[in-house]
């Protein structure tokens, strides 16, 4: 993963989605009459800031962190168009994450406008948990992080509530492995942000 110093803004006039697809997404969200609006996508949307040994704050460039203006446009659109119950479902991190997606990530007190649920990998090894845990104080929007377990996220949805279960396998190498729930989070309709059940 390439790192750059924060808060440098990369690719200010570009979109991680491409401008045509970004316009399509914004239009679809604006027109949506669905109670829940789920955006399934493949790379971490929330920032993941890390501090170097020299104290510099850096972030990766190969996810939404490399396109902060694009992320800001999307979350601003979600907020101003009052999209109903936006939830982002993400993969690729090889770790569980439950994130508050903020109107302004530089202000921890700013409004949470959406929830991000990140499922870990079923069999691939995740990033070093202890190394990553050191970075969590720089990322107060990350409500939960776990990279030592393998598994997936399971979601139950009703008109009033989303229940997300972080499901883990006992041993990814064992064909007879059992499955259990590590944690359960709920998102109430009309209230962005996941709450531990």
Secondary structure, DSSP 8 states (H G I E B T S, - for coil): --EEETT----TT--TT-HHHHHHHHHHHHH---S-EEEEESS--S--EEE-TTS-EEEESSSGGGGHHHHHHHHHHHHHTT-TTEEEEE-SSSSEEEEEEES-TT-TTS-EEEEEEE---SSS----HHHHHTTGGG-TTEEEEE-S--EEEEEEE-SSEEEEEEEEES-TT-TT--EEEEEEEEEETTEEEEEE-
